[in-house]
Every structure is written in structure tokens, then in C-alpha cells.
Amino acid sequence: MADDTPDRPPTANFLAALSVARNAKIGLAVGVTFALFVYAYRVFELLGPVGDSRGSSLAFLALAFTLALATAAVVALALMVLSAVRLAREL
């Protein structure tokens, strides 16, 4: 009896085909970079004083963390959709 089990499970092949790990790394880099720019703009008032000065820099750090994760997720999802479309056109 031959062993017909694949080396990798189908889910792993699917994730590899969509380049999920690569897309997640790119998304995280874009998200963190974008959040750092927004945080620096708001906290350090790079383009002059901000009219509304409510909130501490710690509160804006928490918001920057949330912004980084949300941006990373959106970018990674967009890249995975592009990968899926590219794979679908190859078939």
C-alpha cells in the first residue's frame, strides 16, 4: 500500500500559494511606518501647533498601535487578494 499523503497539508499549500507570510511582513512594515509618521506628526507637532491639544502622548501611542495593526491588516489583505487574482488568471 503506497503512502499517498501529501508532504504538506492543503492549508499550508494554500497559504504558501498566496504568500501570506511575505504579505504579512510587508503589511506590518507599512503599518508601523505609517503609524510612526502619524504619531510623530501629532505628538511632536511637526507642521506647527495643533489646535486641539487634548490627550497625552501615551494615549496617542495606543492609537498609533491600533492604527499600525489596522493598516497592516488592510495592506496584507490587499496583497493576498492580488496574489489570489494572479493565481486565478494563471489557471
C-alpha positions as CSV (number, residue, x, y, z in Angstrom):
1,M,0.0,0.0,0.0
2,A,1.5,3.3,-1.1
3,D,1.6,6.3,1.1
4,D,-0.5,8.9,-0.7
5,T,-0.5,11.5,2.0
6,P,1.0,14.8,0.8
7,D,4.1,16.3,2.5
8,R,2.2,19.4,3.4
9,P,-1.4,19.8,4.4
10,P,-3.7,21.6,1.8
11,T,-4.0,24.6,4.1
12,A,-0.2,25.1,4.2
13,N,-0.1,24.9,0.4
14,F,-2.9,27.4,0.1
15,L,-1.1,29.9,2.4
16,A,2.2,29.4,0.6
17,A,0.5,30.0,-2.8
18,L,-0.9,33.3,-1.6
19,S,2.4,34.3,0.0
20,V,0.7,35.0,3.3
21,A,3.9,35.3,5.4
22,R,5.5,37.7,2.9
23,N,2.4,39.8,2.6
24,A,2.0,39.9,6.4
25,K,5.6,41.2,6.8
26,I,5.1,43.8,4.1
27,G,1.8,44.9,5.7
28,L,3.4,45.1,9.1
29,A,6.3,47.2,7.8
30,V,3.9,49.6,6.0
31,G,1.6,49.8,9.1
32,V,4.3,50.6,11.5
33,T,5.9,53.1,9.3
34,F,2.6,54.9,8.6
35,A,1.7,54.9,12.4
36,L,5.1,56.3,13.3
37,F,4.7,59.2,10.8
38,V,1.2,59.9,12.1
39,Y,2.4,59.7,15.8
40,A,5.3,62.0,15.1
41,Y,3.1,64.5,13.3
42,R,0.6,64.6,16.1
43,V,2.8,64.4,19.2
44,F,5.8,66.4,18.0
45,E,3.7,69.0,16.1
46,L,5.9,68.7,13.0
47,L,3.9,71.2,10.9
48,G,3.2,73.6,13.7
49,P,0.9,73.6,16.8
50,V,-2.2,71.5,16.7
51,G,-5.4,73.5,17.6
52,D,-6.9,70.7,19.7
53,S,-4.3,69.7,22.4
54,R,-6.5,67.2,24.3
55,G,-4.9,63.8,25.0
56,S,-1.5,62.7,26.2
57,S,1.3,61.3,24.2
58,L,0.6,57.9,25.8
59,A,-2.9,57.9,24.6
60,F,-1.7,58.7,21.1
61,L,0.8,55.9,21.3
62,A,-2.1,53.5,22.0
63,L,-3.9,54.9,19.0
64,A,-0.8,54.6,16.9
65,F,-0.5,50.9,17.8
66,T,-4.1,50.4,16.7
67,L,-3.5,52.3,13.5
68,A,-0.4,50.2,12.8
69,L,-2.3,46.9,13.2
70,A,-5.3,48.0,11.2
71,T,-3.1,49.4,8.4
72,A,-1.0,46.2,8.4
73,A,-4.2,44.0,8.1
74,V,-5.6,46.1,5.2
75,V,-2.3,46.1,3.3
76,A,-1.7,42.3,3.9
77,L,-5.3,41.6,2.8
78,A,-5.0,43.7,-0.4
79,L,-1.7,41.9,-1.3
80,M,-3.3,38.5,-0.7
81,V,-6.2,39.4,-2.9
82,L,-3.8,40.5,-5.6
83,S,-2.0,37.2,-5.2
84,A,-5.2,35.3,-5.5
85,V,-6.2,37.1,-8.6
86,R,-2.8,36.5,-10.2
87,L,-3.1,32.8,-9.4
88,A,-6.7,32.6,-10.7
89,R,-5.6,34.2,-14.1
90,E,-2.8,31.6,-14.4
91,L,-5.4,28.7,-14.3
